[in-house]
Amino acid sequence: MHMPSLRPIALAAAVTLLAACQTTPHTSTSNTPKQGAAETKPKLDAIQNIVVIFAENRAFDHLYGNFPGANGLQNLKPEQYLQRDRDGSVLKSLPPVPGKGLTDPSDPKQITTEATRGHPNRPYALDDPNGYGVGLDYKLHDLIHAFYNNQMQINGGKNDLFAAYSDAGGEVMGHFDGAKMALWKIAQKYTLADNWFQGAFGSSFLNHQYLVCACAPFDFKTKADPKTYASNVSVVNDDGVSLKLDPKNPASALDGPPKFVRYGNLTPDYYAVNTMQPPYQPSGNTAAKGGDARYADADKRNTLSPQVAETIGDRLSAANVSWAWYSGAWQVALDEGKELSRIAFQYHHQPFNYYANYAPDKPARAEHLRDGGMDGAKFIADIDAGKLPQVTFYKPQGNLNQHAGYATVSAGDEHIAEVIAHLEKSPQWKNMVVIVTYDENGGWWDHVAPPKGDRWGPGTRIPAILISPYAKRNHVDHTQYDTGSIQRLINRRYRLAPLPGIEQRDAALKAAGAVPMGDLSEAWDLPR
């Protein structure tokens, strides 16, 4: 393993220590109790293929707040949406959008900061022609969506500090009329889950990790050499869930976004919770000078140490269940072609690329980490040929994943709907279930309080659509789920013991008086 200048003895000790520790419509309100792997229901054997499509950065209310039969924006009381200032007082108006305002660089309308000042303290439709009038093809700001910030915004379940701790002011309260989306129509055809939460607080990076390992990664190099990498570590208050404010922080959100002593990638005990780069290519960090071109420079501050925790991929391989992670434009990113900026490839959205078991010299890498092709062409070809493995994860390339800042809702909506159309015609369709969900909320406000779980989450509510010949039609499922529910379904179907993080989450929910997360086994009408 290529890890230059990482103080190998101290690093090896840290790795060993951590590895030892990481052990209208019809509606439904059912919640499946947690059961052991040995209690798998035989009816799930009808499912031969599980496909997960992981989109980006949208809260439930942001896209589906007006969906009929869902717990959305209908008839909200003021106490459910009023935003508070950083001193706890109710804001007289939403903070203005700082910088250049609510402005796409290509937008001739120039919605300035002044134009966003004095907006009423309530949720609002971004695409209302009487308001800002921006549609699903508009590139909104990439709002702050980070581990501690998300917890500060949630504020113990009140969800009333989103505007106060956002870097985009009142933009955080905006939503769209999702009825214009192709995915909305697909949700109407099948099942929309309206009680699904992002697995971890904050960022895309951490929520991709939670998808595959139900854990937070650990940065061994900072543990081994804390002085060199001190700037990686967040400065956190004694509560353990909030960042320490800078003395120069504006007292009111109306005067500007918050300032912190240090917003870092790591917790004070060296868990990686905000974006770190993969140790293997493709990575946002190039190789070390004179080093192996297949690796990222391990001494770079934001290169994460190779991870040793067990993943759902490892569990599937051990059980001889075929699986793959398809990444849109993966080969283009490896080749660093001229298309890279256009496709906005996101290195930190490739979670298995952080794990030693999938290093460039491991056979498992070539077997399981697959190129989805430009615009998903290779993935779609495998769909059409009926060649998908038993468990498939698909990550669209950046410009097609719906992430604000570098992608639009409409482009990703069109692409994902096209993929679903191919899945519906696939030779494997008759025994397939498809889960379309998002990694996290992207910083957007949602009115539903997440249940109290463990240190890592769950975070804000996000959309999820359950698609299958077995899916209930024209249905809204109110069962409590989170990102880990995907693993729970895989575990139940293939009789796998859950990873430690899944057990930890359900134990924490139970201890807090909440129900465990559902495993989707009751979301389907399956033959018995």
C-alpha positions as CSV (number, residue, x, y, z in Angstrom):
1,M,0.0,0.0,0.0
2,H,1.5,3.3,-1.1
3,M,1.4,5.6,2.0
4,P,4.6,7.7,2.1
5,S,5.7,9.6,5.2
6,L,2.9,8.5,7.5
7,R,4.9,7.5,10.5
8,P,4.3,3.8,9.8
9,I,4.6,2.4,13.4
10,A,2.1,4.9,14.9
11,L,-0.2,4.5,11.9
12,A,-0.2,0.8,12.1
13,A,-1.0,0.9,15.8
14,A,-3.9,3.3,15.1
15,V,-5.2,1.0,12.3
16,T,-5.1,-2.1,14.5
17,L,-6.9,-0.3,17.4
18,L,-9.7,1.1,15.2
19,A,-10.2,-2.2,13.4
20,A,-10.8,-3.9,16.7
21,C,-13.4,-1.2,17.7
22,Q,-15.4,-1.2,14.4
23,T,-17.0,-4.3,15.0
24,T,-56.0,10.3,-1.9
25,P,-53.4,7.8,-2.5
26,H,-53.3,4.8,-0.4
27,T,-51.0,5.2,2.7
28,S,-49.2,2.9,5.1
29,T,-48.1,3.4,8.6
30,S,-46.6,0.0,9.3
31,N,-43.2,-0.4,10.7
32,T,-41.3,-3.6,10.6
33,P,-39.7,-4.6,13.9
34,K,-36.0,-5.5,13.8
35,Q,-35.3,-9.2,13.4
36,G,-32.2,-11.3,13.3
37,A,-30.8,-12.6,10.0
38,A,-32.1,-16.1,10.8
39,E,-35.7,-14.8,10.7
40,T,-35.6,-13.8,7.0
41,K,-39.1,-14.0,5.5
42,P,-39.1,-16.6,2.7
43,K,-41.3,-14.3,0.5
44,L,-38.3,-12.0,0.0
45,D,-36.7,-14.7,-2.1
46,A,-38.8,-13.6,-5.0
47,I,-36.5,-10.5,-5.2
48,Q,-33.6,-11.4,-7.5
49,N,-32.2,-8.0,-8.1
50,I,-31.9,-4.9,-5.9
51,V,-31.0,-1.7,-7.6
52,V,-30.1,1.5,-5.7
53,I,-29.9,4.9,-7.5
54,F,-28.3,7.5,-5.3
55,A,-29.1,11.1,-6.3
56,E,-27.9,14.2,-4.6
57,N,-28.8,16.9,-2.1
58,R,-32.5,17.5,-1.9
59,A,-34.8,17.5,1.2
60,F,-38.3,16.0,1.0
61,D,-40.2,19.3,1.4
62,H,-37.9,20.9,-1.2
63,L,-39.2,18.6,-4.0
64,Y,-42.2,16.6,-2.7
65,G,-43.7,19.0,-0.2
66,N,-46.9,19.2,-2.2
67,F,-47.3,15.5,-3.0
68,P,-50.8,14.3,-2.4
69,G,-51.2,12.1,0.6
70,A,-47.6,12.8,1.9
71,N,-46.6,14.6,5.1
72,G,-45.6,17.8,3.3
73,L,-46.2,21.5,3.4
74,Q,-50.0,21.3,3.6
75,N,-51.5,23.1,6.6
76,L,-48.3,23.8,8.5
77,K,-48.6,25.8,11.7
78,P,-46.2,28.7,12.2
79,E,-44.3,26.9,15.0
80,Q,-43.5,24.2,12.4
81,Y,-41.6,26.5,10.1
82,L,-40.7,29.8,11.8
83,Q,-37.0,30.3,11.7
84,R,-35.1,31.7,14.7
85,D,-32.0,33.9,14.9
86,R,-28.8,32.7,16.6
87,D,-29.9,34.2,19.9
88,G,-33.1,32.2,19.8
89,S,-35.5,35.0,18.9
90,V,-37.9,34.6,16.0
91,L,-36.5,36.3,12.8
92,K,-38.6,39.2,11.6
93,S,-37.8,38.1,8.1
94,L,-35.5,35.5,6.4
95,P,-31.9,36.5,6.0
96,P,-30.9,37.9,2.6
97,V,-29.0,35.5,0.3
98,P,-25.4,36.8,0.6
99,G,-22.8,37.3,-2.1
100,K,-24.3,37.9,-5.5
101,G,-27.8,36.9,-4.3
102,L,-29.9,34.1,-5.8
103,T,-28.0,34.2,-9.0
104,D,-27.1,31.5,-11.5
105,P,-24.0,32.8,-13.2
106,S,-25.7,32.4,-16.6
107,D,-29.0,34.1,-15.4
108,P,-29.6,37.5,-17.0
109,K,-32.2,38.5,-14.3
110,Q,-29.6,39.0,-11.6
111,I,-31.6,38.3,-8.5
112,T,-29.4,40.4,-6.2
113,T,-28.9,40.2,-2.4
114,E,-31.1,43.3,-2.0
115,A,-33.9,41.5,-4.0
116,T,-33.9,38.7,-1.4
117,R,-33.9,41.0,1.7
118,G,-37.0,41.2,3.8
119,H,-38.5,37.9,2.6
120,P,-41.3,36.7,5.0
121,N,-40.2,34.1,7.5
122,R,-41.8,31.1,6.0
123,P,-41.3,28.4,3.3
124,Y,-41.8,29.7,-0.2
125,A,-41.9,28.4,-3.8
126,L,-38.8,29.2,-5.7
127,D,-40.6,28.7,-9.0
128,D,-43.6,30.9,-8.1
129,P,-43.8,33.6,-10.9
130,N,-44.7,36.1,-8.2
131,G,-41.6,35.3,-6.3
132,Y,-38.1,34.6,-7.7
133,G,-39.6,32.6,-10.6
134,V,-36.6,30.2,-11.0
135,G,-37.4,26.7,-12.3
136,L,-36.1,23.1,-12.0
137,D,-33.5,24.0,-14.7
138,Y,-31.9,26.6,-12.4
139,K,-28.6,26.1,-10.7
140,L,-29.2,27.2,-7.1
141,H,-26.4,27.7,-4.7
142,D,-24.5,24.8,-3.2
143,L,-25.7,25.4,0.3
144,I,-23.6,24.4,3.3
145,H,-24.5,20.8,4.3
146,A,-22.0,19.6,6.8
147,F,-21.9,17.4,9.9
148,Y,-22.1,19.9,12.7
149,N,-24.0,22.5,10.8
150,N,-26.8,20.1,10.1
151,Q,-27.1,19.3,13.8
152,M,-27.1,23.0,14.7
153,Q,-29.9,23.6,12.1
154,I,-32.0,20.7,13.3
155,N,-31.7,22.1,16.8
156,G,-32.8,19.1,18.7
157,G,-35.7,18.4,16.3
158,K,-37.2,22.0,16.1
159,N,-35.7,22.5,12.6
160,D,-35.8,26.2,13.3
161,L,-32.1,27.2,12.9
162,F,-31.7,26.3,9.2
163,A,-31.6,29.9,8.1
164,A,-29.4,31.0,11.0
165,Y,-26.7,28.4,10.3
166,S,-26.8,28.3,6.5
167,D,-24.4,30.2,4.3
168,A,-27.2,31.1,1.9
169,G,-29.6,32.9,4.1
170,G,-33.3,32.5,3.3
171,E,-32.6,30.4,0.2
172,V,-32.6,27.5,2.5
173,M,-36.4,27.7,2.9
174,G,-37.1,27.5,-0.8
175,H,-38.9,24.7,-2.5
176,F,-40.1,23.7,-6.0
177,D,-43.3,22.4,-7.5
178,G,-42.1,18.9,-8.0
179,A,-45.2,17.9,-9.9
180,K,-43.3,19.0,-13.0
181,M,-40.8,16.2,-12.6
182,A,-40.8,12.9,-14.3
183,L,-39.8,11.3,-11.0
184,W,-42.9,12.8,-9.4
185,K,-45.0,10.8,-11.9
186,I,-43.0,7.7,-11.2
187,A,-43.6,8.2,-7.5
188,Q,-47.3,8.4,-8.3
189,K,-47.2,5.2,-10.3
190,Y,-45.3,3.3,-7.5
191,T,-44.6,4.1,-3.9
192,L,-43.2,7.3,-2.3
193,A,-41.7,7.0,1.1
194,D,-42.3,10.2,3.1
195,N,-40.6,9.3,6.4
196,W,-37.1,8.5,5.1
197,F,-34.1,10.2,6.7
198,Q,-30.5,10.7,5.6
199,G,-28.4,8.1,7.5
200,A,-25.8,10.6,8.8
201,F,-25.8,14.3,9.6
202,G,-24.4,16.6,7.0
203,S,-22.4,15.9,4.0
204,S,-22.5,13.9,0.8
205,F,-19.1,12.3,1.8
206,L,-20.3,11.0,5.1
207,N,-23.7,9.8,3.8
208,H,-22.0,7.8,1.0
209,Q,-19.9,6.2,3.6
210,Y,-23.0,5.5,5.7
211,L,-24.6,3.8,2.7
212,V,-21.9,1.2,2.4
213,C,-20.5,0.8,6.0
214,A,-23.1,2.5,8.3
215,C,-20.1,4.2,9.9
216,A,-18.0,7.3,10.0
217,P,-14.5,6.8,8.4
218,F,-11.4,7.3,10.6
219,D,-8.3,9.3,9.6
220,F,-5.4,7.3,10.8
221,K,-2.7,9.7,9.7
222,T,-4.1,12.6,11.8
223,K,-4.3,10.2,14.8
224,A,-0.7,9.3,14.2
225,D,0.5,12.9,13.6
226,P,-2.1,15.3,15.1
227,K,0.2,18.4,15.0
228,T,0.9,18.2,11.3
229,Y,-2.8,17.8,10.5
230,A,-4.3,20.0,13.2
231,S,-6.1,22.2,10.7
232,N,-8.3,19.2,9.8
233,V,-9.9,19.1,13.2
234,S,-13.1,20.9,13.9
235,V,-13.3,23.1,17.1
236,V,-16.4,21.9,18.8
237,N,-18.4,23.1,21.9
238,D,-18.7,20.9,25.0
239,D,-22.1,19.6,23.7
240,G,-20.2,17.6,21.0
241,V,-22.8,18.6,18.3
242,S,-22.1,22.2,17.5
243,L,-19.2,24.2,16.2
244,K,-17.6,27.0,18.4
245,L,-18.5,30.4,17.0
246,D,-15.8,32.8,16.0
247,P,-15.7,35.9,18.3
248,K,-16.3,37.9,15.1
249,N,-19.4,36.0,14.2
250,P,-22.3,38.3,13.2
251,A,-24.7,38.4,16.1
252,S,-27.7,38.1,13.9
253,A,-28.2,36.0,10.8
254,L,-29.7,39.1,9.2
255,D,-26.2,40.6,9.3
256,G,-24.5,37.7,7.6
257,P,-23.7,33.9,7.6
258,P,-22.1,32.4,10.7
259,K,-18.4,32.3,11.3
260,F,-16.7,29.5,13.2
261,V,-13.4,29.1,15.0
262,R,-12.6,26.1,12.8
263,Y,-14.8,24.3,10.4
264,G,-12.8,21.1,9.8
265,N,-13.1,17.8,8.0
266,L,-12.7,15.7,11.2
267,T,-14.2,15.4,14.7
268,P,-11.8,16.1,17.6
269,D,-11.3,12.3,17.8
270,Y,-10.3,12.0,14.1
271,Y,-13.5,10.7,12.5
272,A,-13.9,12.0,9.0
273,V,-17.3,13.7,8.7
274,N,-16.8,16.3,6.0
275,T,-15.3,15.9,2.6
276,M,-12.0,14.1,2.4
277,Q,-10.5,12.8,-0.9
278,P,-10.0,9.1,-1.7
279,P,-6.6,7.6,-1.3
280,Y,-6.9,6.0,-4.7
281,Q,-7.5,7.4,-8.1
282,P,-9.8,8.9,-9.3
283,S,-9.2,11.4,-6.5
284,G,-9.3,15.1,-6.2
285,N,-5.6,14.9,-5.1
286,T,-3.0,13.9,-7.6
287,A,-0.3,11.3,-6.9
288,A,2.8,12.2,-4.9
289,K,5.8,13.4,-6.9
290,G,7.5,10.2,-8.1
291,G,4.8,8.0,-6.5
292,D,2.5,5.4,-7.9
293,A,0.1,7.2,-10.3
294,R,-2.8,4.9,-9.1
295,Y,-2.7,6.5,-5.7
296,A,-3.4,10.0,-4.3
297,D,-0.7,11.8,-2.4
298,A,-1.2,10.4,1.1
299,D,0.5,13.4,2.8
300,K,-2.1,15.8,1.4
301,R,-4.1,17.2,4.3
302,N,-7.4,16.1,2.9
303,T,-6.4,12.7,1.6
304,L,-8.2,10.2,3.8
305,S,-6.3,7.2,5.1
306,P,-7.3,3.9,3.5
307,Q,-10.2,2.4,5.4
308,V,-10.4,-1.0,7.1
309,A,-13.9,-1.2,8.3
310,E,-16.1,-3.9,6.9
311,T,-18.6,-2.8,4.2
312,I,-21.9,-4.2,2.8
313,G,-19.8,-5.1,-0.3
314,D,-17.5,-7.3,1.9
315,R,-20.6,-9.0,3.4
316,L,-22.1,-9.7,0.0
317,S,-18.9,-11.1,-1.4
318,A,-18.5,-13.4,1.6
319,A,-22.0,-14.7,1.0
320,N,-21.3,-15.2,-2.8
321,V,-23.9,-12.6,-3.7
322,S,-22.9,-10.7,-6.9
323,W,-22.8,-6.9,-6.6
324,A,-21.3,-3.8,-8.2
325,W,-21.0,-0.1,-7.8
326,Y,-21.6,1.6,-11.2
327,S,-20.2,5.1,-11.4
328,G,-21.2,7.4,-14.2
329,A,-18.1,8.6,-16.2
330,W,-15.7,6.6,-13.9
331,Q,-13.3,5.8,-16.7
332,V,-13.4,9.4,-17.9
333,A,-12.4,10.5,-14.4
334,L,-9.6,8.0,-14.4
335,D,-8.3,9.3,-17.7
336,E,-8.8,12.9,-16.7
337,G,-10.3,13.7,-20.1
338,K,-11.4,17.0,-21.4
339,E,-15.0,16.2,-20.4
340,L,-14.2,16.2,-16.7
341,S,-15.3,19.8,-15.9
342,R,-18.5,19.4,-17.9
343,I,-19.6,16.2,-16.1
344,A,-18.6,17.6,-12.7
345,F,-17.4,14.2,-11.6
346,Q,-17.4,14.0,-7.8
347,Y,-14.5,11.9,-6.3
348,H,-16.0,11.8,-2.8
349,H,-19.2,10.2,-4.1
350,Q,-17.4,6.9,-4.7
351,P,-17.3,5.3,-1.2
352,F,-15.7,2.0,-2.0
353,N,-12.7,3.9,-3.4
354,Y,-11.7,4.7,0.2
355,Y,-11.3,1.1,1.3
356,A,-8.1,-1.0,1.3
357,N,-10.1,-4.0,0.1
358,Y,-10.7,-2.2,-3.2
359,A,-7.2,-0.7,-3.6
360,P,-5.8,-0.6,-7.2
361,D,-3.9,-3.9,-6.7
362,K,-6.9,-5.8,-5.4
363,P,-8.9,-8.1,-7.7
364,A,-12.1,-7.0,-6.0
365,R,-11.7,-3.5,-7.4
366,A,-12.0,-4.6,-11.0
367,E,-14.8,-6.9,-10.2
368,H,-17.0,-4.5,-8.2
369,L,-16.1,-0.9,-9.1
370,R,-17.5,-0.5,-12.6
371,D,-17.6,2.3,-15.2
372,G,-21.2,3.4,-15.7
373,G,-20.1,5.2,-18.8
374,M,-20.7,8.8,-20.0
375,D,-24.3,9.7,-19.3
376,G,-24.7,6.2,-17.8
377,A,-24.4,4.5,-21.2
378,K,-22.5,1.4,-20.0
379,F,-24.8,1.0,-17.0
380,I,-27.9,1.2,-19.3
381,A,-26.3,-1.3,-21.7
382,D,-26.0,-3.8,-18.8
383,I,-29.6,-3.1,-17.9
384,D,-30.8,-3.8,-21.4
385,A,-28.7,-6.9,-21.7
386,G,-30.0,-8.3,-18.3
387,K,-26.5,-8.4,-16.9
388,L,-27.0,-6.6,-13.6
389,P,-25.6,-8.3,-10.5
390,Q,-27.9,-9.3,-7.6
391,V,-27.2,-6.0,-5.8
392,T,-26.4,-2.9,-7.9
393,F,-25.6,0.7,-6.8
394,Y,-25.7,3.4,-9.5
395,K,-24.1,6.8,-9.0
396,P,-24.9,9.3,-11.8
397,Q,-22.1,11.6,-12.9
398,G,-22.1,15.0,-11.3
399,N,-24.1,17.0,-13.8
400,L,-26.8,14.4,-13.8
401,N,-27.2,13.8,-10.0
402,Q,-29.3,16.9,-9.1
403,H,-26.8,18.5,-6.8
404,A,-27.3,22.2,-6.4
405,G,-24.4,24.4,-7.6
406,Y,-23.2,22.3,-10.4
407,A,-26.3,20.4,-11.5
408,T,-30.0,21.1,-12.0
409,V,-33.0,19.2,-10.8
410,S,-34.3,18.9,-14.3
411,A,-31.2,17.3,-15.9
412,G,-31.0,14.6,-13.2
413,D,-34.7,14.1,-13.2
414,E,-34.6,13.4,-16.9
415,H,-31.6,11.1,-16.6
416,I,-32.9,9.0,-13.7
417,A,-36.3,8.7,-15.3
418,E,-34.6,7.4,-18.5
419,V,-32.7,4.8,-16.4
420,I,-35.9,3.7,-14.7
421,A,-37.6,3.3,-18.1
422,H,-34.8,1.0,-19.2
423,L,-35.1,-1.0,-15.9
424,E,-38.8,-1.5,-16.5
425,K,-38.0,-3.1,-19.9
426,S,-35.0,-5.1,-18.6
427,P,-35.1,-8.9,-18.8
428,Q,-34.5,-8.8,-15.1
429,W,-37.4,-6.5,-14.3
430,K,-40.0,-9.1,-13.2
431,N,-38.0,-9.9,-10.0
432,M,-36.4,-6.5,-9.4
433,V,-36.8,-3.8,-6.8
434,V,-35.4,-0.3,-7.4
435,I,-34.8,2.3,-4.7
436,V,-34.3,5.9,-5.8
437,T,-33.2,8.1,-3.0
438,Y,-30.8,11.0,-2.1
439,D,-27.6,11.0,-0.1
440,E,-28.7,14.0,2.0
441,N,-30.7,17.2,2.1
442,G,-28.2,19.5,0.5
443,G,-28.7,22.0,3.3
444,W,-32.4,22.6,2.5
445,W,-35.0,22.9,5.3
446,D,-37.5,20.2,6.0
447,H,-40.3,20.4,8.6
448,V,-40.1,16.9,10.0
449,A,-37.9,16.2,13.0
450,P,-35.6,13.3,12.6
451,P,-35.8,10.7,15.4
452,K,-33.0,10.8,18.0
453,G,-30.5,8.2,17.0
454,D,-26.7,7.8,17.6
455,R,-23.7,10.1,17.2
456,W,-23.8,10.0,13.4
457,G,-27.5,10.5,12.7
458,P,-30.1,10.2,11.3
459,G,-30.2,13.6,9.8
460,T,-32.8,15.5,7.7
461,R,-35.7,13.9,5.9
462,I,-35.1,13.1,2.2
463,P,-37.2,11.7,-0.7
464,A,-37.2,8.0,-1.6
465,I,-39.2,6.2,-4.4
466,L,-39.7,2.5,-4.3
467,I,-40.1,1.0,-7.7
468,S,-40.9,-2.6,-8.7
469,P,-43.5,-4.9,-10.2
470,Y,-44.0,-5.7,-6.5
471,A,-44.3,-2.1,-5.3
472,K,-47.7,-0.9,-4.2
473,R,-49.3,1.4,-6.7
474,N,-50.3,5.0,-6.1
475,H,-49.0,4.6,-2.6
476,V,-47.4,6.7,0.1
477,D,-45.5,4.7,2.7
478,H,-45.2,6.4,6.1
479,T,-42.8,3.8,7.6
480,Q,-39.8,5.2,9.3
481,Y,-36.6,4.5,7.2
482,D,-33.1,5.9,6.8
483,T,-30.3,5.3,4.4
484,G,-29.4,2.2,6.4
485,S,-32.7,0.7,5.5
486,I,-31.1,-0.2,2.2
487,Q,-28.7,-2.4,4.0
488,R,-31.5,-3.8,6.2
489,L,-33.3,-4.9,3.0
490,I,-30.2,-6.5,1.6
491,N,-29.5,-8.2,4.9
492,R,-33.0,-9.6,5.2
493,R,-33.1,-10.8,1.6
494,Y,-29.6,-12.4,1.6
495,R,-29.6,-13.5,5.2
496,L,-26.6,-11.4,6.2
497,A,-25.7,-10.4,9.7
498,P,-26.0,-6.6,10.0
499,L,-22.9,-4.4,10.2
500,P,-22.2,-2.9,13.6
501,G,-23.5,0.5,12.7
502,I,-26.9,-0.8,11.8
503,E,-27.2,-2.5,15.1
504,Q,-25.9,0.6,16.8
505,R,-28.5,2.8,15.1
506,D,-31.5,0.6,16.1
507,A,-30.2,0.3,19.7
508,A,-29.9,4.0,20.0
509,L,-33.4,4.6,18.6
510,K,-34.8,2.1,21.0
511,A,-33.0,3.7,23.9
512,A,-34.5,7.0,23.0
513,G,-38.0,5.6,22.9
514,A,-38.3,5.5,19.1
515,V,-39.0,2.6,16.8
516,P,-36.2,0.9,14.8
517,M,-35.8,1.8,11.2
518,G,-37.8,-0.3,8.7
519,D,-36.1,-2.7,6.3
520,L,-38.5,-2.3,3.4
521,S,-39.6,-5.9,3.6
522,E,-43.2,-4.7,4.1
523,A,-43.0,-2.2,1.3
524,W,-43.6,-4.8,-1.4
525,D,-46.6,-6.9,-2.4
526,L,-44.7,-10.2,-2.8
527,P,-45.9,-13.7,-3.4
528,R,-46.3,-15.7,-0.2
